[in-house]
Amino acid sequence: MQALTTRVKEVDRKPMNFWERIYLPAVVKGMAITFSHMFKKRPTVRYPEQKRPFSPVFRGLHVLNRDEEGRERCTACGLCAVACPAEAITMEAAERKDGEEGLYREEKYAARYEINMLRCIFCGLCEEACPKDAIYLTETFTPANFARKNFIYGKPDLLIPNPKTEEAAFAEAKGLNN
Amino acid sequence: MTLLALNLDWAYLLGKLILIAIIISVSLVIAMYETYLERKVAAWLQDRIGPNRAGPFGIFQPLADGAKLFFKEEIIPNSSNKFLFILGPCLAMMTAMMTCAVIPWSSSLDFGHGPIPLQIADINIGILYIFGVVSLGVYGIMIGGWASNNKFSLLAAMRGASQVISYELAMGIAIISLIFVTGSLSLKDIVGQQIGHTWNIVYQPLGFLIFFICALAECNRAPFDLPEAESELNMGYHQEYSSMKLGFYLFSEYINMFISSVIMATLFFGGYDIPFVNTATMNPNLAAVLGLIALMAKVVVFIFVFMWIRWSLPRFRYDQLMNLGWKGLLPLALVNMVVTGGVVLWLHK
């Protein structure tokens, strides 16, 4: 019969000879193999000290973006909440008052914006749905927490630092430093 | 004797008590670090790193493990026999510790008041004593498995008992042929004969091989770890145990491993003899310390081999285990005994 691959090995069904039956040569051979592994390179990444780089398209924790003048981009249109397959996003819209032009970019803004990080599946559809480039996914993990309610991230957790007033924090959040 | 006349030699008694305390605490510490070494060796052989979080290189890992065991909830099953349930681990631990008593750890120290032997008791039937105490060890397993009132524990205990009994025969006969060569049962004498001469391994290579395999089986180490076959019997004879009672079982296993390594080094590899070095001309205290280091080096090598075997070989099936014991090792040991006896007789003529 023709073999399907070139790596076929015939199974040897001969009765075992004396050396095979006393089992010790095979034991020694097996132990030599395991011993040789003592000197092999370990593939372990020592995690908290060493980190593997993420790919640029990694989808991690969300961030609510600001424009160059530090104004919130989000207009609370709700497209992200509609796009979200896990229904993790809720928001409440409010109208911009006079004198708040430096805070919000357009006349409508999100007074409340919450993402439930336990529901979120980090698919990135909110990022794709957003017409204002207001939400995008960073390269950070959601950090651990002790209570479920702390996993519902509000605006203070999500908003990126203001590039005008908190330059250093903004650069770090953007990942410009590394 | 002095003891009967109540005219005790208090200094002698105190010295022995101190020695007992030191030896027991050292055995416990060694058993603790064997668990660490076991995990490290397993990791090395499997291309991993092993415990490295607690302290530098993870050397505080055994302490963390011990503390964890102490804080675990102590569960005694309702349907168990409570007295025997507690007796089991005590017995396992006690028999493991008792074997230390006759081992000559090194040559005598001397601080100007006569020699202080580094051996708790030099009894003239040392090997028989060890053999007897090691056989008692099976009661810890049997009683623990029986008292748990659990099918798996009981099965494991039965396996353990029959395994230990089967392998003790071959082990005993291997020792008999060794005694033909040495002509003494005292461990001190056996070591004394090997110092400056050839080690017994040269005269008894087959005897050593049989003894070594049987020692693996007696310690319930892989590939003979049928009493605690995790994959078949959940966890074996100590399945119902928790907290430090489980710790005692695990610990006694490691102490047994340490003691059997010491015995193998003593019987076959010259004990505290340092090869190619004449310690007779040295300061006795220096010689004793160096001898102890030599013995410990041999022991560490044996312990490493024990672990190396554990992480290389698969477990025997039960019928294979019995086949090897009764049809393989026992006849081999008998042949070895007869041949050794014949050669010894012929040479002495």
Interface residues (C-beta under 8 A of the other chain):
Chain A: V27 G30 M31 I33 T34 F35 H37 M38 K40 K41 R42 P43 T44 R46
Chain B: W44 L45 Q46 D47 R48 I49 N52 W308 I309 W311 S312 L313
